[in-house]
Amino acid sequence: MYLTRFRFNKARRDSRRLLGSPQVMHAAVMSGFATDSDHTRDGRRTLWRLDTSDNQPVLYIVSPGRPDLTHLVEQAGWPTSGEKWLTRPYDSFLDSLAVSQQWAFRLTANPVRDGRPKDPTADTRRYGHVTVAQQTRWLVDRAERLGFDILRGADDELNLILHSQTTQSFGRRGGDHPVVIRTATFDGVLSVRDPDALRRALTAGIGHAKAYGCGLMTLAPATAAR
């Protein structure tokens, strides 16, 4: 597995196009892999997430194979400078995960629930959670089976912040209705409960809408949360 970071040049026209459409961004990410086995392999898949730090958009990618982001540099980066992209091996970090380790984490997810419309004959549908309480509960309820516990502070409050909520709507080729995705970005501190389950979560993703920038959790030392 590999972890890749790419910084966008917001002055480029294609940056605005990529940053404005999860569908376009997904296609650009997948174009960085020459073969299917580079982006999907043995239960591991390519995940991506957009972050913004100090008004600087940053793309993170976790993938089975090493990506080539030359096309992104040419479209939305700094082609004539040394600012390209950074890719590092990820397996040694994954292998080092152990019970009771504490890590700061960031996750952009698509918190949803299954429900049935008012028409009792209709099929079950997927509905996005919309409130902070609903979205927080969605993650807390899944934490144990994902291999971690969310730590609590001295005040017994969860060490968890939901700092970004968005609703994105876009057309899908061949679809009659637009795709609507509600996302939530969480920052928190976790303790490893089950290293194997956490590795699966980090490499296969969490929740739905993974093709559209959801599901990628990244970890950092708990003293340097990002």
Sequence and secondary structure as in RCSB ss.txt:
>XXXX:A:sequence
MYLTRFRFNKARRDSRRLLGSPQVMHAAVMSGFATDSDHTRDGRRTLWRLDTSDNQPVLYIVSPGRPDLTHLVEQ
AGWPTSGEKWLTRPYDSFLDSLAVSQQWAFRLTANPVRDGRPKDPTADTRRYGHVTVAQQTRWLVDRAERLGFDI
LRGADDELNLILHSQTTQSFGRRGGDHPVVIRTATFDGVLSVRDPDALRRALTAGIGHAKAYGCGLMTLAPATAA
R
>XXXX:A:secstr
 EEEEEE  TTSHHHHHHHT HHHHHHHHHTT SSHHHHEETTEE EEEEEEETTEEEEEEEESS    HHHHHH
HS TTSS   EEEE HHHHHH  TT EEEEEEEE  EEEE  SSTTS  EEEE  SHHHHHHHHHHHHTTTTEEE
 B TTS BSEEEEEEEEEEE  TT SS EEEEEEEEEEEEEES HHHHHHHHHH SSS GGGT S EEEEEGGG 
 
